[in-house]
C-alpha cells in the first residue's frame, strides 16, 4: 500500500512539473508584442505534435521547415507577419481552404481564406506583426472552425 502511494506521488509530481514547464513557456510567449518565426514555430509545432513541449525555438522552427511551412531562406529571428500566422494556423488546424489555397498552399491564400471565413477582419493588413496573444487567439478560432474544439 505504501509503495502505491509513493508511486502515485511521484507520478503526480512529474505531471505537475511537466505542466509547469509548458505553461511557463506559453506565459513567456504571451508577453511578446512581436513574435518571431521561431517563437511561433514552438506553438504550432507543439500543437501539431511535431516536437516535445521542452523543445527549443530552433528545433520547432526546423520541424516546420521540414514540413515546408517555412522556406529555408527565412530566419527564425524574423518577425512573424499576419499572413504567415494565417498559413501556420490553417495548416495546423486542418482547414481545407478554397481553390487557390488548395493549389498554391501559401501565405497569401491562407490569409484570404481566413478573411473569407470571418476569422480575420476584412480591414487587416497581411504585413502586420503578430503578438503572442494574437497568434493563440487565431489558432483557437481556426481550431473551432475546423471542428477540433
Residue frames as qw, qx, qy, qz and C-alpha x, y, z in Angstrom:
[[0.000, 0.886, 0.464, 0.000, 0.00, 0.00, 0.00],
 [0.306, -0.797, 0.110, 0.510, 2.80, 2.40, 0.89],
 [0.434, -0.112, 0.604, 0.659, 4.50, 1.59, -2.41],
 [0.224, 0.636, 0.646, 0.358, 1.36, 2.53, -4.36],
 [0.143, -0.940, -0.237, 0.198, 1.08, 5.84, -2.52],
 [0.402, -0.590, 0.341, 0.611, 4.73, 6.68, -3.19],
 [0.383, 0.169, 0.680, 0.602, 4.34, 5.84, -6.89],
 [0.095, 0.817, 0.549, 0.146, 1.20, 7.95, -7.09],
 [0.245, -0.893, -0.024, 0.376, 3.01, 10.91, -5.51],
 [0.436, -0.328, 0.514, 0.661, 5.98, 10.52, -7.87],
 [0.293, 0.441, 0.687, 0.498, 3.68, 10.46, -10.91],
 [0.044, -0.914, -0.401, 0.046, 1.73, 13.45, -9.62],
 [0.347, -0.745, 0.175, 0.542, 4.94, 15.40, -9.07],
 [0.409, -0.062, 0.628, 0.659, 6.21, 14.54, -12.56],
 [0.190, 0.663, 0.646, 0.326, 2.91, 15.56, -14.16],
 [0.167, -0.933, -0.208, 0.241, 2.90, 18.85, -12.24],
 [0.424, -0.545, 0.352, 0.631, 6.50, 19.56, -13.25],
 [0.358, 0.212, 0.674, 0.611, 5.82, 18.98, -16.97],
 [0.050, 0.822, 0.543, 0.164, 2.69, 21.15, -16.87],
 [0.295, -0.855, -0.047, 0.425, 4.56, 23.93, -15.11],
 [0.414, -0.278, 0.482, 0.720, 7.25, 24.00, -17.81],
 [0.237, 0.461, 0.686, 0.510, 4.71, 24.15, -20.60],
 [0.087, -0.898, -0.430, -0.024, 2.62, 26.88, -19.02],
 [0.404, -0.689, 0.104, 0.593, 5.77, 28.84, -18.21],
 [0.353, -0.046, 0.566, 0.744, 6.81, 28.84, -21.87],
 [0.081, 0.666, 0.646, 0.365, 3.29, 29.76, -23.00],
 [0.253, -0.887, -0.271, 0.274, 3.18, 32.62, -20.49],
 [0.415, -0.456, 0.309, 0.724, 6.53, 33.83, -21.80],
 [0.263, 0.241, 0.654, 0.667, 5.22, 33.81, -25.38],
 [0.038, -0.808, -0.583, -0.080, 2.06, 35.70, -24.39],
 [0.318, -0.769, -0.090, 0.547, 4.20, 38.61, -23.18],
 [0.390, -0.123, 0.458, 0.789, 5.80, 39.28, -26.58],
 [0.361, 0.659, 0.163, -0.640, 4.28, 42.09, -28.64],
 [0.596, 0.614, -0.389, -0.341, 6.00, 40.84, -31.80],
 [0.884, -0.181, 0.430, 0.027, 6.63, 37.12, -32.14],
 [0.063, 0.573, -0.699, -0.423, 9.50, 35.77, -34.20],
 [0.748, 0.208, -0.503, -0.379, 9.13, 32.85, -36.59],
 [0.384, 0.193, -0.856, 0.286, 10.96, 30.64, -34.09],
 [0.230, -0.001, 0.637, -0.736, 8.66, 31.51, -31.19],
 [0.704, 0.192, -0.015, -0.684, 5.54, 30.98, -33.30],
 [0.600, 0.276, -0.732, -0.169, 7.01, 27.70, -34.52],
 [0.026, 0.122, -0.876, 0.465, 7.08, 26.40, -30.96],
 [0.518, 0.164, 0.423, -0.725, 3.33, 26.95, -30.54],
 [0.735, 0.360, -0.246, -0.519, 2.39, 25.48, -33.90],
 [0.495, 0.345, -0.797, -0.011, 4.82, 22.55, -33.89],
 [0.098, -0.085, 0.855, -0.502, 3.84, 21.51, -30.37],
 [0.628, 0.233, 0.295, -0.681, 0.13, 21.67, -31.30],
 [0.738, 0.409, -0.395, -0.362, 0.80, 19.56, -34.40],
 [0.921, -0.299, 0.250, -0.020, 2.76, 17.05, -32.31],
 [0.723, 0.607, -0.236, 0.229, 5.98, 17.60, -34.26],
 [0.318, 0.464, -0.571, 0.599, 8.08, 18.49, -31.21],
 [0.505, -0.422, -0.674, 0.335, 8.03, 17.84, -27.48],
 [0.220, -0.931, -0.271, -0.103, 6.94, 20.54, -25.05],
 [0.541, -0.719, 0.156, 0.407, 10.52, 21.11, -23.92],
 [0.692, 0.381, 0.301, 0.534, 11.81, 21.74, -27.48],
 [0.263, -0.438, 0.040, 0.859, 13.74, 24.88, -28.31],
 [0.424, 0.732, 0.112, -0.521, 12.50, 27.54, -30.70],
 [0.140, 0.568, -0.684, -0.436, 15.21, 26.48, -33.19],
 [0.206, 0.012, 0.977, 0.052, 14.09, 22.82, -33.06],
 [0.400, 0.582, 0.602, -0.374, 10.49, 23.86, -33.59],
 [0.318, 0.745, -0.204, -0.550, 11.41, 26.11, -36.48],
 [0.033, 0.401, -0.851, -0.339, 13.43, 23.35, -38.13],
 [0.332, 0.245, 0.902, -0.128, 10.50, 20.95, -37.73],
 [0.432, 0.722, 0.354, -0.408, 8.24, 23.38, -39.59],
 [0.183, 0.662, -0.528, -0.499, 10.88, 23.94, -42.28],
 [0.130, -0.135, 0.964, 0.190, 10.89, 20.17, -42.86],
 [0.331, 0.519, 0.760, -0.208, 7.07, 20.31, -43.14],
 [0.283, 0.322, 0.454, 0.781, 7.52, 23.11, -45.72],
 [0.141, -0.869, -0.469, 0.072, 5.68, 25.69, -43.61],
 [0.156, -0.893, 0.189, 0.376, 8.74, 27.94, -43.69],
 [0.737, 0.634, -0.170, 0.163, 11.14, 28.43, -46.55],
 [0.821, -0.208, -0.113, 0.520, 14.80, 27.78, -45.82],
 [0.341, 0.477, 0.023, 0.810, 15.55, 31.37, -46.84],
 [0.430, -0.786, -0.128, -0.426, 13.52, 32.58, -43.85],
 [0.292, 0.335, -0.669, 0.596, 15.11, 33.03, -40.46],
 [0.463, -0.514, -0.708, 0.141, 13.77, 32.00, -37.05],
 [0.291, -0.380, -0.304, 0.824, 14.62, 35.54, -35.86],
 [0.065, -0.254, -0.401, -0.878, 12.40, 37.30, -38.42],
 [0.347, 0.127, 0.468, -0.802, 9.21, 38.84, -37.07],
 [0.219, 0.335, 0.911, 0.097, 6.02, 36.91, -37.78],
 [0.244, 0.015, -0.230, -0.942, 3.51, 38.57, -40.11],
 [0.626, 0.150, 0.433, -0.630, -0.23, 38.05, -40.03],
 [0.744, 0.406, -0.354, -0.395, -0.13, 36.35, -43.44],
 [0.391, 0.332, -0.846, 0.143, 2.44, 33.79, -42.23],
 [0.286, -0.070, 0.737, -0.608, 0.47, 33.30, -38.99],
 [0.742, 0.248, 0.080, -0.617, -2.64, 32.61, -41.07],
 [0.670, 0.385, -0.609, -0.176, -0.76, 29.99, -43.09],
 [0.132, 0.257, -0.876, 0.386, 0.54, 28.31, -39.93],
 [0.462, 0.048, 0.566, -0.682, -2.93, 28.26, -38.37],
 [0.775, 0.305, -0.172, -0.526, -4.66, 26.92, -41.48],
 [0.573, 0.359, -0.737, -0.007, -2.09, 24.15, -41.80],
 [0.031, 0.190, -0.846, 0.498, -2.09, 23.22, -38.09],
 [0.526, 0.113, 0.479, -0.694, -5.88, 23.18, -37.77],
 [0.330, 0.129, 0.904, 0.239, -6.51, 21.26, -40.98],
 [0.429, 0.660, 0.243, -0.567, -8.78, 23.81, -42.62],
 [0.718, 0.319, 0.538, 0.307, -9.11, 22.73, -46.25],
 [0.114, -0.493, 0.219, 0.834, -9.17, 26.18, -47.81],
 [0.605, 0.644, 0.142, -0.446, -10.55, 27.40, -51.09],
 [0.863, 0.480, 0.106, 0.118, -9.48, 26.61, -54.62],
 [0.375, 0.814, -0.328, 0.299, -6.43, 28.90, -54.75],
 [0.420, -0.652, 0.579, -0.252, -5.17, 27.82, -51.34],
 [0.921, -0.013, 0.382, -0.074, -5.61, 24.18, -52.34],
 [0.778, 0.589, -0.026, 0.218, -3.46, 24.76, -55.41],
 [0.361, 0.737, -0.320, 0.473, -0.73, 27.05, -54.06],
 [0.770, -0.484, -0.342, 0.235, -0.64, 26.46, -50.26],
 [0.453, 0.265, -0.202, 0.827, 0.95, 29.81, -49.49],
 [0.168, -0.310, -0.492, 0.796, 0.59, 32.66, -47.00],
 [0.203, 0.048, -0.198, -0.958, -1.41, 34.96, -49.27],
 [0.537, -0.197, -0.609, -0.550, -4.23, 32.50, -49.92],
 [0.446, -0.328, -0.759, 0.343, -4.33, 31.25, -46.34],
 [0.057, -0.222, -0.286, 0.930, -4.75, 34.89, -45.24],
 [0.375, -0.010, -0.351, -0.858, -7.51, 35.42, -47.79],
 [0.510, -0.250, -0.805, -0.170, -9.21, 32.19, -46.70],
 [0.314, -0.361, -0.662, 0.577, -9.31, 33.28, -43.05],
 [0.141, 0.157, 0.025, -0.977, -10.71, 36.64, -44.14],
 [0.469, -0.102, -0.594, -0.646, -13.42, 34.88, -46.13],
 [0.513, -0.317, -0.792, 0.096, -14.28, 32.70, -43.12],
 [0.332, -0.822, -0.134, -0.442, -14.59, 35.82, -40.94],
 [0.802, -0.391, -0.235, 0.385, -11.74, 34.85, -38.64],
 [0.421, -0.187, 0.040, 0.887, -9.55, 37.79, -39.68],
 [0.214, 0.775, 0.315, -0.505, -11.27, 41.19, -40.09],
 [0.643, 0.647, 0.317, 0.261, -11.52, 42.39, -43.69],
 [0.104, 0.981, -0.108, 0.121, -9.60, 45.60, -42.93],
 [0.694, -0.585, 0.340, 0.245, -6.46, 43.81, -41.64],
 [0.402, 0.781, -0.458, -0.139, -3.16, 44.12, -43.48],
 [0.981, 0.026, -0.178, 0.067, -1.21, 40.88, -44.12],
 [0.568, 0.448, -0.394, 0.567, 2.11, 42.52, -43.17],
 [0.465, -0.730, 0.164, -0.473, 1.02, 43.39, -39.61],
 [0.274, 0.334, -0.831, 0.350, 3.26, 41.91, -36.92],
 [0.734, -0.390, -0.458, -0.316, 1.61, 39.37, -34.61],
 [0.276, -0.564, 0.581, -0.518, 1.76, 39.21, -30.81],
 [0.071, 0.088, -0.981, 0.160, 1.65, 36.02, -28.76],
 [0.379, 0.315, 0.614, -0.617, -1.92, 36.68, -27.68],
 [0.552, 0.486, -0.194, -0.649, -2.97, 37.28, -31.29],
 [0.362, 0.318, -0.841, -0.245, -1.45, 34.02, -32.50],
 [0.072, 0.084, 0.940, -0.323, -3.09, 31.93, -29.78],
 [0.463, 0.430, 0.372, -0.680, -6.47, 33.59, -30.45],
 [0.513, 0.480, -0.451, -0.551, -6.05, 32.94, -34.18],
 [0.206, 0.191, -0.959, -0.037, -5.13, 29.31, -33.57],
 [0.254, 0.224, 0.794, -0.505, -8.18, 28.85, -31.30],
 [0.537, 0.484, 0.080, -0.686, -10.53, 30.35, -33.91],
 [0.459, 0.415, -0.681, -0.391, -9.09, 28.12, -36.64],
 [0.043, 0.056, -0.982, 0.177, -9.42, 25.04, -34.44],
 [0.404, 0.345, 0.584, -0.613, -13.05, 25.90, -33.69],
 [0.548, 0.515, -0.210, -0.625, -13.78, 26.44, -37.38],
 [0.395, 0.343, -0.827, -0.204, -12.14, 23.11, -38.23],
 [0.837, -0.299, -0.248, -0.387, -14.19, 21.36, -35.53],
 [0.575, 0.215, -0.675, 0.409, -11.25, 20.47, -33.28],
 [0.015, -0.096, 0.597, -0.796, -12.78, 22.10, -30.21]]
